[in-house]
Amino acid sequence: MTTVPTFVTFFADFADDAVFNAAGDVERPGGNAIAAALCHQLAEEGVPVFPPVQHSFYGWAFATKPKGALGFVLQYVDPWLLICENQGGVAPDEFIAMVHATHRALVSDPRFSSVQWFTRTEFDKGAQGANEPV
């Protein structure tokens, strides 16, 4: 069985929406508008999602409805990194379908470019990504 790529990198043409305090520390990480756009695009692909919420100090998280089926974490690692996680509520075929819907959501919006898919191992090793998930 082939491992499904769940790490996707891309560039995004959005204004920086990070918020910093007077000391220069991150109060709200950048990427909120990107996460919101991804949620909208996923909904257009028939994958309803909850709105994004801040994930620690470095990113944004959102999940499919029903809650807990599939989770996403967005963070900036130059380029952007979106991690798709099966949180135990999705059958393997449905998970693959959601990964493909995520890919279509990214490539259908011209603000996203250079979309590359990786398994966790490939990403950790700095391997070349694939243009499509599977």
C-alpha positions, 0 to 999 in steps of 0.5 A: 500500500502506498503512503498517501502524501499529507504534507503540501507546500505552496506559495500564496499571494496574500497580504501578510496578516501577522500581528506583532506586539510592541516587543516584536513577538508574534501575537497572531501568526500570518496565514489567517487569510490563507487558511480562510481561503482554503476553508472556502475552497474546500467547501466549494469542493464539497468538503465542509470545514470549521473556520480556522483557529490559531494553532499555538504561536505559529499557525492556523488549524481547521477541521472538516465537519463532522468534527475530528474527521480530518484536521489541517495545520497551516504554517509558514516554513518558506513556502507555506506548509499545510499538513492534512491529518486523518484524525481517525474518523475517515476511511482510507478511500475517503481520506484519499478523496479529501486529499485530492479535494485539498489539491483541487482547492489549492490549484483552482485558486490562482493565488496559490502556486508551486503546489508540491506534495510530500509524505512526512518522510519525504518532507523531513528528508528534503526530497523533491515533492510531487505535483499531485498527491497520488 
